[in-house]
Amino acid sequence: MADFPLLRWWRERDKPGWRNFGVAMAILLLAFLLALYSVAMSESSRPIFAWSSAILALLLSAWVAITIVPRMARRTSLRWLLYQVDYRPTREGGIYLVAIFIIALAAVNTGNNLLFLILSCLIAGILVSGIVSYAVLMGLELNIELPEHVFAEQPILATVEVRNEKSITPSFSLRVVGLQSEEGAEILSQPVYFPYIPHENSARQKVELLFPRRGVYRQDAFGIRTKFPFGFLEKTRRVESELELVVYPRVEPTDEFFEILPLLSGEMESLHRGRGHDLYTIRDYLPTDSARFVDWKSSAKTGGLKIREFAREDERRLVLALDPFLGRTASDSEEQTQIARFECAVSLAACITWHFYDTGAVMQFRLPGMTTPMTTADEIVYDVLRELAFIQPQRENPDSAFMHSLSEETECFKIILTAQPRGTIPTSMWSSSYFIFLDSL
């Protein structure tokens, strides 16, 4: 059986609502006819018929208002009454208003009916523009999709989706913009354009976003903006939002990272090779092997160079610690320098974490009052990056218990980023730790 458009449209409609509407219109039409009959009877000097028909018409109207109207109101969405729409005149609209003002003066001074007709058409154009654009902005739902993990200074692709929930009319020429938040950190910094969205359909656009710094970005509200149909006014419908985005520190290796990594690898190798690990195997010498691990006894017996290999289960167990204490400064310029060095240290800590995540290291991350479990880096990498996204420098006295707890760790290699003077570091920590001082960054 053919599916006619009219039948498909009727199946998708709210049938009880349309039924109530039809009953209400029929009863109100009957009440209108009774009112006309009452007027006719009154002119014919038949007061009884006039009064009775008038009272019956009022009763029918009251019955519709009491019984049918509430049922229809409950089935109607009144969200459009709460929409906040802001209007801003455009340059074209300003020129149009000047033209209306000039024609209005000419019409008043001359009394020419043609000028009054032109003036009424121009004013009607503004009214039509406001009504049409308001209808275009109504019934729209906005959705922003962002990646789960976002890093500073690295572009990402976000998806902006606008759904038109209106059952009949489409929407034209829309732009989605981010409205200024109280904290001044916008998520959507550039408008996204949608030329056409059909009724009961949606449109999606990809947009590239770039966040210049780590931290939390919040968008209190978005705006759906249009100049349709004539461009006289720019209308913006405000859409409240609770969108929040945590941006991790930059993880792209810097010059400091490439300078520190060879030293860091050498310190770890020196520490672990000198800790007396259990012998794993003896194998033939390779050109890439270090002469320090040649087993001379085995080499003398076999007549060829042999290398000792040790168990490596603890070789890449490490503790990464960031000391956020910066101390007091005497001038604003020194404070800005310290903050810049602190941000460099946070980014460097993120790079080191990501490096050991790539190498599959077993690590632990420490901050004053926060410690992750000692586990593989892939299990804690995003927890560490999230902490680094929120961390702020401290100006109060350093937490001595933090350094003391690190000095008690003798089984793991420690990488410590700190701004404390070298003379304040406990002597016992130098043999099992690699220090990165902020004043060297």
N, C-alpha and C positions, 0 to 999 in steps of 0.2 A: 504494500500500500504506500502511495506517494506521501512523503512528509512535506506538506505545504508550509510555507513560511508563517502563515497566519496561525496554523494549528501549533507549530513549534513555539511561536511567540506566546500563545495562550497557555501552553503547558508550563512555561517558565514564569508565568505571572502569579501574583498572590491572589488566588481565586476568592477566598473569603473576603479579602479587602475590596476587590472589585464588586463582589456581591453586595456588600454593605453600601458601597458607593451608589450602585444602581438603585437599591431600595430607597436610600435617602433622597436621591434625585427624583424618583417617582413620587414619593410622599410630599416633597417640597413643591413639585409641580402641581399636585392636587391642592395643596394649601394655597398656592398662587391663584389657581382657578377659583377656589372658594372666595378668596379676597376680591377678585374681580366680580364675582357674582354678588358679593355683599355690597359693593359699590353700586352695581346696577339696581339691586333691590332698594337701596337707600334712595336713589334718584326716582324710583317708581313709587315711593311712599309706602313701602312694605317693611316697616321696621322690624317685625318679628323675624322675617326671613333674612334681613340684613344682619341683625345681631347674632342670630344663630349660626349663619355661615361664617361670620367674622370670628366668633368664639371657636368654632370647629377648626378654622384655619390656624389660629393661634395654638390650639391644643396639638394639632399635627406637627407644627414647627417645634413646639416644646418637646414633643416625644422624640423627634429626630435629634434634638440637641442633647437630651438626657441619655438616650439609649445607644444611638448609632455613632454619634460623634466621638464619645470616649473610646469605643471599640476601634474606630479608625485611627485615633490618636495613638493608641497603644501599639499599633502596628506600623507606625511611621517613625523613622529615625529623625530626631531633631538636632543631630550633632552639628548641622550646618549653621544653626543659630549661634554656636559657640566659636565659630571660625573667626580668627582675628586677621583682617585684611587691611594692609597699609597702602595708602595711595601717595604717589609722588609724580608731579607733573614732569613731562618730558619737554625737550626743546620744541618738538612738533606741536605738542599740546599747548605750549605757551604761545606759539604763533597763531594757533587756532583760536585761543581765547582772545587775543588781540583783535583778530578779524571779527569775532562776535561782538566785541565792544564797539568797534568802528561801525559795524552795520546797525547795532542797536541805537547809537547816536544818530545815524542817518535816518533810521526809521522814525524815531521820536520827533526829530526836527522837521521832516518832510511829511510825515503821515502817510507815506506811500504803502499801500497794502501789499505790493509785491515784496518790498523790503521786510515787512513784518512776516510774510510767508517764508522768505529765505532765513530770517532770524530764527523762526520756530523750527525749521529743518535743521539748522546748525545746533541748536540746543538739544533737539531730539537725538542728534548724532552722539552727543556726550552721554545722554541717558542710555541709549542703546549700547554704547561702548561699555559703560559700567555694568549693565545687566548681563551682557554676553560674557565679559571677562569674569564676572563673579560666578557665572554658571560654569565657565571653563575650570576655575580653581576649586570648585566644590567636588566632593566625592573622590578625592585623590588620597591614596595611601603611599607613604614613603618608606623605603627600606634601604639601609646602607650595609653592605657586606665588606668586611675588612679581613685581611689575613690574620691568622692566629698569632703569629710572631712577627714583630716589626722592629727594625733596627734603624738607628739614627743615621742620616746621610745616605740611606740606601732607598731608591725609589721602589714603590710597591704599586700594584694594581688593585684598586678598589672597584666595587660594583655598586652603582646607584640604580635602584629599581623604583619606578613609579607605577602604581596600579590605579586604573580608572574604574571605580566601582559603580559608576552611573549606568543605568540600564538602557538609556537611549542615546544620550549625547556624547560625542567624543570630546577630547581636549586637544588644543592646538598651541604650538609655540610656547613651550614651558622651559624655564630654567630653574634648576635647583642650586641654591647658594647656601653657604654657611653663614649664619648671622653671628655677629661678634659676641663672644662669651665674656663673662665677667673677668676671667683670668687671662683673656687675650690670646689663648692658645687654640686656634681653630683647627679642626680636623679637615674640613673641606674648604680649601683656600681658593678654589677656582670654580666658576659656574659650570654646570653640566646641562647641555641643551637637549630637549626632546621636541622634535618638530610636530609629532602627531601620535596620540595614544587613543586607539579605538575604545568604544564603550565595553565594559566588562572584560578588559584586557590589560596587559601590562607591557612596559618597555624597559629595557635595561641598557645601561651605558657603562663602559669601562673608563676609568679616570686614573691617571698616574698621580700619586701623592708622594711628597718628600718631606720628612720631618727633620729639621736641622739640629735638634738637640734631644737628649734623652729625657725621660720623665713621663708625666701623665698629661695627656691631651683630652680635653672634654669639650663637647659641643652641646651647649644648652638648647639651641634651637636651630632649625633649618628654615629656609624660605623657599616656597614655590612661587616663582615670579613669572609674570607675563605682561606683554603690551598688546595682546590680541584684543579686539580686531583692528583698531585704527591707530594705535600707538600714541594716543593723546595722554594717557596716564599709564604709569608703571605700577601694576598691582602686585603686592607681595602678601601671600598667605603664610602666616607663621605656623610652623609645626614644631611643637615642643619635643625635646629629645633628651635622653639620658645616656647618650653614647659616650663611652669612655675608652681610651686606648692607652696602653702602656707601651712606651717606646724604649727598647733596650739600647744600651750604649753601642757605639760604632764598633764593629768587630773586624774591620779591614785593617790588616797589619800596617803599622806606621814605621818610620825610620827607627824610632826607639825600640820597637819590638824586634826588628831585624838585627839591631845591635846587641840586644839583651839575650836573644835566643841561643846563639852559640855559647855565650858564657854560662847561661842557665843549663844547657845540655852538658857542658863540661863539669860544672859543679855537681850535677846529679850523678854523672858517671864516676867522678872521683869519690863521692860519698858511698855509692853502692859497691863499687869495686873494692873499696877498702874495708868493708864490713864483714868479711869472712863468710860469704854465702857458701852453702854446700856445693861440692863439686858435682856437676851434672854429667859431663862427658869429656873425653880427650879426643881431639880430631886433628886432621892434617892442617898445616898452616896455609892461609890464604894471603895474597898480597895486600888485602885490605885490613888484615888483623894487626893489632898493636903488639909490639915486641914485649910489652909488660906482661902479657899472659902466656908467654912461651913456657911450656913445661920442659925444662932442660934435661931432667932425668929420663923422661920418656923419649925425648929427642936423641939422647946419647945411646939408648938401647936399640932404637929402631934405625938410627942413622939418618933420620929426617926430622924437620921441625914439626913439633906437635903443640897444639894450643889447648889450654884448659878453658872449658865453659862452665859457668856457674849457674845455679838455679836463678830464674829471673822473676819469680812470682811477686817479689816486693820491689822490683827495680823502679817501677813507675808509680809508686804510692807517694802522694805528696799532699801538702797542706798549703792552700793559697789563702793568705790573710791580707786584709786591707784595713789599715789604721786610719780612721777619718779625722783624727785630731790634727789641727793646723796651727793652733796657738794664736796669740794676740798679735796684731799688727799696729804699726805706728801711723801709717798713712793709707789713704784710699788706693794709691797706686800699688803699694805692696800687697794690699788685700786682693786687688784684681789679679795680680801676678800669682798669688797663692791659689786663688780659685781656678785660674787657668791651668795651673799645674795639677790641681786636684782632679779636674775634669780629664786631663791627659792620663792621670793615674787610673781613673775609673775605666777609661777606654782601654788602657793597657791591660788591666785586670780582665776585662771582657775578652780581649784578644788571647791572653794566656789561657783562659778557661776554654775558649773555642778550640785552641790548638790542642790541648790535652783531650778535649772531646773527640777531635778528629783522630788522635792517636790511640784512643781507647784506654786512657790512663785511669787508675783508681785514685780518686782525689777527695779532698774535703775543703769546704770553703768556710772561712770564719770572718765574722765582724763582731764588734762589741755587742754582746747580747744575742747573737745569732750564730749558730753552728749547724752545718749540714752533716748528715751521716757520711762516713767514709765508704764510698761506693764508686761504681763506675761513673765516669763523667757524663755519659749519656742519660743517666737517671736524674741528675741534679743540674744539668747545664742551664735549663730555662729557669729553675728556681734561683740560681746564682745571678743570671742576667736580670731577673726581675728585681732582686735585691739591689743590684748595681744601678738599676733605673731609678730607684727611689732614694738612694743614699745621699746624704747632704753632709758637708764638712762641719766639724764640731770646733767650737772656740773655747770650750771649758777645759779643765785640767784633764789630761789623758787618763784613761782607765788602766792603772798599773796592773790590775788583775788580768787584763787582756794579754799583755806581754808576758806576765808570769805564767799564764796557762800555756802560751806558746813555747816557753823555755822548758816546760816539763815534757814536751813531745820530743822524744829522742829516737823513735822508731821510724819516723817519716821525714822526708826532705821537705823543708818549708820555704815558700816564696812569700816574702813579706814586703808590702808596699807601705811606706811610712814617711811622715814628715818630721819625726823626732830626730834630734841630734845624734850623731854616731856615738858620742860618749855616753849616752844614756842606755844603750843597748846592752843587756846582760852578756857577759863574756861567754857563758856556756852556749849561747845561741849561734855564735859565729861558725862553729864547726859543722852544724847541721842545717844551716839556713843560708838563703841567698837574699840579700836586702836590696830593694830598689828604693832609693831615697828621692822624694819628690823634688828636692832642690836640684837634682841632676836631670830632670825631664825638661 
